[in-house]
Amino acid sequence: MSGYTSLQPSTPLRPSSSSTSAAASRSAGPPPATPAHQSTSLLLRGSGPSPAYTTTRRHSLYGTETRVVLDLGSRIWKVGFSGESEPRAVLVKEGLWDLSGVRDEVGIVDGLREVYIGHLQTDPKQRKVILLENPLLPTPVKSAIARALFQNLHVPSLSFAPSPLLSLLAAGRTTGLVIDVGHLETTVLGIASTRPLFPLLLNTPLAGQALTTRLRALIIAHGTYLPPPSLNVGASAPLPTRVPRDVLTPSWLEEAKGRVLFVEPSDAPPLPSESSLSDLLSDLPEEGPPPDLPYTEETDQQLLTALASRYAPNSATPALAIRLPASGRGGHVILPGWIRERAAELFFASTGDVDAPSIPETVLHALAKMPMDLRRPMVDNLLVVGGTVDLPGFVPRLRTEILRLLSSSSPTTSSSPSSAAAPPSSTPPYQRSKFARLAPLAKWLNVLNDSDPPAPAPDGEEDAGGLPGGKKRRRLGRPERDERARAPGWAGGMWAWVGGSLTGALKTTAAEVLRERYEEALLSSPPSFSVPAPPAPLSSAPPPSSAPAPSSPTPDHPPQEPMDVNPASAEEADKLRSQREEEREAWGCVAAAAVLPDWTRGKGAEGGGWVVAVR
Amino acid sequence: MLLHPDPMSSISSSIHAHDARRAPTVLFHSPVYPPAPNPAAASSLPSFRLRVTSPKEFHPISALYFCEECDAIRCARTVTCEVSCYYCPNCLFEVPGASVRAQRNRCARNCFLCPCCTNTLLVHPTDPPSSLANLPLPSLTAPQASQGEPPYYLSCPVCRWDSRSALGLDFEKPTGLGAAFTKRDEDGGVAGAQFEQLKDALEGFLKAGTPAASGAAAAAPHGSRVTQAAYAALSRGSAIGHGASALGGRHAAQAKEDLEGFRPLHPSHAPAGPGAMSDKERVEWVRNLGAGEGEGALLDFESVASVGSRMQNSWVGSLRARDLQPTRIPLRTKLTKRCSTCRHILIKPDPKAQSTKFKIKLTASMYLPSLTVSPSPHPAFARLTPAGELRAGRTYAFELALANPLYDPIGVKLEVVRVARADGEAEDWDWGRGLEVRMGKGAREKVQVGAFAEVWDLEEDEEDEYLLDLAEGAVEGGSTAAAARRKRRAAREGSTVGVLEAKGNVTRLGFEVDVGRELAGQEAAFPLLVTYTYREDTASAPPSPTAPAPTSKPSAAAGADESDDTLKEFAFLTLVQLGAVAGREQSGGDTGSQRGSMRIASGSGAPGGPGAPGDRSSVDSSVGRAALRKERGVSVMF
């Protein structure tokens, strides 16, 4: 790291004293520490840290260029310094926001303060921040995080970086399809030469939380509860019962999910009578949940019975009796083996639900949306990241399922290898399923971080005859196994953070929001108090959020209320004034939110897209 | 082991502790985003302080600071923190700032956390060989006999983990064990090596890409260097797509070599690191977790490393708990705290790790009257459930003790307000709903609280009587007859509303609360706006004379001994938490509450326990919540 600090006094370009004027330091820029960086850093004179920032620098433990990398997930926060290979702290922060918006803004402030004071133990005012964001992070959440960082912690600047791109960089690639299986949702985003193709992003709610819900439902339906033994002398051992709903705490479920679940390498062989889960579901009598209960997976006896009859007979996995936390009622829960191996089937099983396509389906849909010439580089560079991916067996199974979908959608390829070469257009369109166009891609399928890559195929399959471009194609065709791109074995949830640390160390940059700019936007308020709603952003872009944040950024009063109040007494007038101040501030917050980049609307720096630029 | 509480965790835990505690408490409000200092707003009535955005904005007074410059309460969220010293909580070694980073904010001496239970590990010597037992007595009693001998190992006194049996790890010397771990953490092991390789590769890619951009600048449609770089990357990408490398030339080839040919040092399919398993092995290992134990063996998942310990690493680690390594103890810090608005120092600790003193300490308890609520022992009121909960539909009496930390008497005005937030989707709170609080007339006017005096300055009963009279505003030229005084005191016996006692710097007030039936199963709490008037005296330091003036009032406040000093007012919002209200099913099964509910049904709207409710119904029944809201407009809907 010392190569990147600008602390060497012997560097000729370094201003000799801190009294050097702002103009001088701007013209000199942050001096390159090594000759290798001279050419690159000269390109960046104007965009270095602000002169005030460098001249008012106080004693600091870290190089001035070391940044704080924050990967704030909806459940797990990963925080640390750029240039380090491991985050300093990984924290569980639940319930602060969800996909609909901020649920606990004060919790965000507390969490970030805990990060800085308790874990990073550094002064937030001295360190620029790289904030990793999922492309679908709601704007109110982004706004609340920015507000906490700027207004409470006073960080000098904030760079928003799309986490799929950083994950890809941590794999050593710049082109690829990133499948991020997080807690709330799974997103699939293609990235071509460091440019995220945001309009082609797809997502599905099947992710970590869905697995927890499924696991809970399965345990309640098919598990057994062993109450703790009674302490009374002579009392007989308590009888096993069904699992009461209240003994399964969320933290216990998360632990069980992370410790005893795994993913079977392949789908269960079909039952003699039924061929698939959906068939089984349709054959069962329509019971439906009790009418007074809202639909959840726990009340869906039909689904739970179907899962058991599908998976339980073929399971050889031993059951486990797992202790419940003693802080609750204690006792043990017996977890049947088939739940351990099949709870994660919901990621791969196609249910036909258009709102929740399985992960392999989502991947193929995303591929189908790609431009033709990008499909092959994408399918050759799949990267599966996210905390849920750490389930043993997840990545190989996902590859198997994608291949299965591809081969089943094109019956000719599955029949014999030679007919695989036949152009897919020879099949009549009405016989092709939705992924038939993608079937030829199957032989290029390569998951970068596949922990169990398939053995190389025989050479004959390599010959992609019928494709135009003959020899060159073959040269660029599917390489041998050893030549195929591989990625390092970062832990599932850490890809994006490692990428953020890498970009911070390399001083590549994303759109940077300076605190001064943010505060300017915050202070700019409507000319008079009479415009309480709806707030309009500063730029000509559409409003950053159509959904109002439930917390303070929205005015807490309906806008017409101040008109109704007759300011008769001094107190009421005062109340009115404070209320209008609030509105003014709320407007400022929304205006400040307009400063933040919005990837999905092309409002990032430099007119859209996140580009790797050398600092 | 001496563990200084982490500043943030102590704050947050105190908040949560108050949520769970049954005993009544009073929490003080401090906004997360304090309003900017605005003289115009500050000169008016302090309703601007009532902007509550979250229930988490209420703190116990012990967790609050007071900024004299801003004349405002500050909490752990509205101070900025600077590290004044790093130290190890286990060995209390003060770590110099220079080595904090290299040691990754962890102790590099002998302090380790158990990987299984996160307790502190001890360094144990190996027992002497058993043949020593045959030695003569003098050698057994010699000091060497109890010292043990090398090699040394780490062991956990709680869960009996030890480094020798778990990891095969032992040491020749009992000290300096952290050095080996520090070395390992510094180069980062597998993750560190892979990270450096990636960094070099990306660096080469960027370097190759930048000159390519200048070479391709003629072809690039855009001018800025950022887009040039992007264009270079893009053109390289298209070179892959079309199989042509017309653009880029040597540089593109270089870039391709740098990144497209990237081969990771430790690819994901080749397990690396201690205890690494391939994916197949992981699946099989998890599958066979309880295999040898027989059907339904009572297992815990302790043989599997916990999710929390695994996710601290950026590299796919081992699943087995026995592969976990001890971690060095994270350092703690002592913090200098400043008001985040005006940079005024509020807390400055003694920078020595061993010291618990402060050089500067401006806590709210030095400026604000403290409020303590306790249930009244008066027999005429309802009792709590055995679980310590209130019963819905009953009337309770409480006592509120106001303690004055200032060296001058203060006048305190209490107003029950209502703070609600109805528009919140996720959290909907509405304090004061369902509670009818009767404070007595005196509370809305000024309750006098005597000056704080050192213990040796306290006088005897005479003083108390005087204060009591003072508190009721009944001092009439100091010529009150003793008989009248006794009569008043007798009248006060049995009273539960109004000033009960004034002694020293503490004045106790009684108030009654009707707990509404709709509160069953919820928390009973009501916001209380406290306005106190103090004499601004340049001789007595707190509160600051330089503060932007709150309302200066003419010295017509009731009962205070007036002087030439100006009186100042400071208002703050508190939340009085009375405790949980028993749920419906509990109170329904309770015969006592059934009797209570019958009484309510037949009574005149003044429910209560077995005492005579008549006097209470007459006491200030007009000061209901609705009346308060309507008459004085203090209810603020947020």
Interface residues (C-beta under 8 A of the other chain):
Chain A: A36 S39 T40 L43 H59 L61 Y62 I76 G83 E84 S85 E86 P87 R88 A89 V90 V92 S100 G101 R103 D104 E105 V106 G107 V109 D110 R113 E114 Y116 I117 G118 H119 L120 Q121 T122 D123 K125 R147 Q151 N152 L153 H154 L169 A170 G172 R173 T174 T175 A192 S193 T194 R195 L226 E254 E255 A256 G258 R259 V260 L261 F262 V263 E264 P265 T317 P318 A319 L320 A321 I322 R323 H332 I334 G337 R340 E341 D373 L374 P377 G387 D390 P392 G393 V395 P396 L448 N449 D450 S451 D452 P453 G469 K472 R473 L476 A485 R486 A487 P488 G489 W490 A491 G492 G493 M494 W497 V498 S501 L502 A505 L506 T508 P550 S551 S552 T554 D556 H557 S569 A570 E571 E572 D574 K575 R577 S578 E581 E582 E606 G609 V611 V612 A613 V614
Chain B: D6 P7 M8 S9 S12 V32 Y33 P35 A41 S44 L45 S47 F48 L50 R51 T53 S54 K56 E57 A76 R77 T78 T80 C81 E82 V83 Y86 G97 A98 V100 R101 R104 N105 G188 A191 G192 Q194 F195 E196 L198 K199 A201 L202 E203 F205 L206 K207 G209 T210 P211 S224 R225 V226 T227 A229 A230 A233 L234 R236 G237 I240 G241 H242 G243 L259 E260 F262 R263 P264 L265 H266 P267 S268 H269 A270 P271 A272 S278 D279 K280 R282 V283 W285 V286 R287 N288 L289 G290 A291 E293 E295 G296 A297 L298 L299 D300 F301 V304 A305 S306 V307 G308 R310 M311 Q312 N313 S314 W315 V316 G317 L319 P330 L331 T333 L335 S340 R421 D423 G424 E425 A426 E427 R632 G633 V634 V636 M637 F638
